[in-house]
Amino acid sequence: MLTQKLACGVGMLETFVARPSKIGLRVVADWKARVTPIGRMAAWALVFVGSVIYTVEQAHPRFDQPGVVLPAMVIRAPLFSLEASRVAAVLKQHTKDTTTADRIAGMIVEQGKRHNIDPALLVGVLLTENETLDTMARSMVGARGLMQVMPEHSGKWGCGSSNLFAVESNICHGASILQDVMRTAPNVRVALLRYNGCVRGSNTPDCHAYPGRVLRLANHTTDQMLAFAE
């Protein structure tokens, strides 16, 4: 009897495997529905863990000296733009201090974009005011730095510093003042006269020649930048 029952049970099992019932299909489908999301979650978990391990490994770039490790939080300087490198090439013809020339060029391009002023025009003003790029220059009337900014403008243009002898602060002040006078002047020449403070020409008798010199230097800068691009 027991043998007959076991044989019967085996036969039923073979029939179930060979011809799966609707219940069997439902069980398989339900199993797949459960396993698939679990598999996906497991895969994403592995990706996450791998990325964390990679980040931790990359968080400490090393110096050339063995055993010295940089801090995990490193503030990287922005890449020196191609336009800035061309401006720098122009400025390096006026100074042997290449590091300062690079700083000036980067700030010239940055402030040109900020104030919608052609960098070549800013270079023209800068070279007219301070051909040797002397950051500590001071005129007889008290104008300071690269773009010869008067002290009364110090700290008024949101430049983050009132130090007119600092490269970044001085160019920020100078570009801001130039944009302000350009906003109300009928043309660039008048704007340049106002930047120079040439109203009646009493302080500087030849100040009316100032716009022409600036524009010549600006055009020359443009030509040089184009040549460097070739």
TASUL-V710337 format. One record per pair of residues at least 12 apart in sequence whose ideal C-beta (glycine too) atoms are under 10 Angstrom apart, sorted by the first residue. I is the first residue (numbers start at 1). J is the second residue. Records with the same first field share a line. If there is no record, write none. Layout:
I->J + J
This chain:
55->72
56->72
58->72
59->71 + 72 + 73 + 74
60->72 + 74
61->74
77->106
78->106 + 110
80->102 + 105 + 106 + 109
81->105 + 106 + 109 + 110 + 113
82->109 + 228 + 229
83->105 + 106 + 108 + 109 + 112 + 113 + 119 + 225 + 229
84->102 + 103 + 104 + 105 + 106 + 107 + 108 + 109 + 110 + 112 + 119
85->102 + 105 + 106 + 109 + 225 + 228
86->105 + 109 + 119 + 120 + 221 + 222 + 224 + 225 + 226 + 227 + 228 + 229
87->101 + 102 + 104 + 105 + 106 + 107 + 108 + 109 + 112 + 119 + 120 + 122 + 123 + 221 + 224 + 225 + 228
88->100 + 101 + 102 + 103 + 104 + 105 + 106 + 108 + 109 + 228
89->101 + 105 + 224 + 225 + 227 + 228
90->105 + 108 + 119 + 120 + 123 + 127 + 217 + 220 + 221 + 222 + 223 + 224 + 225 + 227 + 228
91->103 + 104 + 105 + 108 + 123 + 126 + 127 + 133 + 221
92->104 + 105 + 133
93->127 + 224
94->123 + 126 + 127 + 130 + 131 + 132 + 133
95->131 + 132 + 133 + 134 + 135
96->133
97->132 + 133 + 134 + 135
100->133 + 134 + 135 + 146 + 167
101->133
103->135 + 166 + 167 + 168 + 171
104->122 + 123 + 126 + 133 + 135 + 146 + 147 + 167 + 168 + 170 + 171
105->119 + 123
106->167 + 168 + 171
107->119 + 122 + 146 + 167 + 168 + 169 + 170 + 171 + 172 + 174 + 175
108->120 + 121 + 122 + 123 + 125 + 126 + 146 + 147 + 171 + 174 + 175 + 221
109->122 + 123
110->168 + 171 + 172 + 175
111->159 + 168 + 171 + 172 + 173 + 174 + 175 + 176 + 178 + 179
112->171 + 175 + 179
114->172 + 175 + 176 + 179
115->172 + 175 + 176 + 177 + 178 + 179 + 180 + 182 + 183
116->179 + 182
117->175 + 176 + 178 + 179 + 182
118->188 + 218 + 221 + 222
119->175 + 218 + 221 + 222 + 225
120->215 + 217 + 218 + 219 + 220 + 221 + 222 + 223 + 224 + 225 + 226
121->175 + 178 + 182 + 188 + 191 + 192 + 214 + 215 + 217 + 218 + 219 + 221 + 222
122->147 + 171 + 174 + 175 + 178 + 214 + 218 + 221
123->214 + 217 + 218 + 220 + 221 + 222 + 224 + 225
124->192 + 211 + 213 + 214 + 215 + 216 + 217 + 218 + 219 + 220 + 221 + 222
125->146 + 147 + 148 + 171 + 174 + 175 + 177 + 178 + 192 + 195 + 196 + 210 + 213 + 214 + 215 + 217 + 218
126->145 + 146 + 147 + 148 + 170 + 171 + 174 + 175 + 214 + 217 + 221
127->146 + 213 + 214 + 217 + 218 + 220 + 221
128->147 + 148 + 192 + 195 + 196 + 210 + 211 + 212 + 213 + 214 + 215 + 216 + 217 + 218
129->143 + 145 + 146 + 147 + 148 + 149 + 174 + 195 + 196 + 210 + 214
130->143 + 145 + 146 + 147 + 148 + 170
131->217
133->146 + 167
134->146 + 165
135->164 + 165 + 166 + 167 + 170
136->165
137->165 + 170
138->151 + 164 + 165
139->204
140->203 + 204
141->197 + 203 + 204
143->164 + 196 + 197
144->163 + 164 + 165 + 170 + 173
145->163 + 164 + 165 + 166 + 167 + 169 + 170 + 171 + 173 + 174
146->164 + 165 + 166 + 167 + 169 + 170 + 171 + 173 + 174
147->164 + 170 + 171 + 172 + 173 + 174 + 175 + 177 + 178 + 195
148->164 + 170 + 174 + 195 + 196 + 197
149->164 + 165 + 169 + 170 + 171 + 172 + 173 + 174 + 176 + 177 + 195
150->164 + 173 + 177 + 197
151->164
153->173 + 174 + 176 + 177 + 180
154->169 + 170 + 173
155->169 + 173
156->173 + 176 + 177
157->169 + 172 + 173 + 174 + 175 + 176 + 177 + 179 + 180
158->172 + 173 + 176
159->171 + 172 + 173 + 174 + 175 + 176
160->172
161->173
174->195
177->194 + 195
178->191 + 192 + 194 + 195
179->191 + 195
180->194 + 195
181->193 + 194 + 195 + 196
182->194 + 195
187->211
188->211 + 214 + 215 + 218
189->208 + 210 + 211 + 212 + 214 + 215
190->211
191->211
192->207 + 210 + 211 + 212 + 213 + 214 + 215 + 218
193->207 + 208 + 210 + 211 + 214
195->210 + 211 + 214
196->208 + 210 + 211 + 214
197->210
198->210 + 211
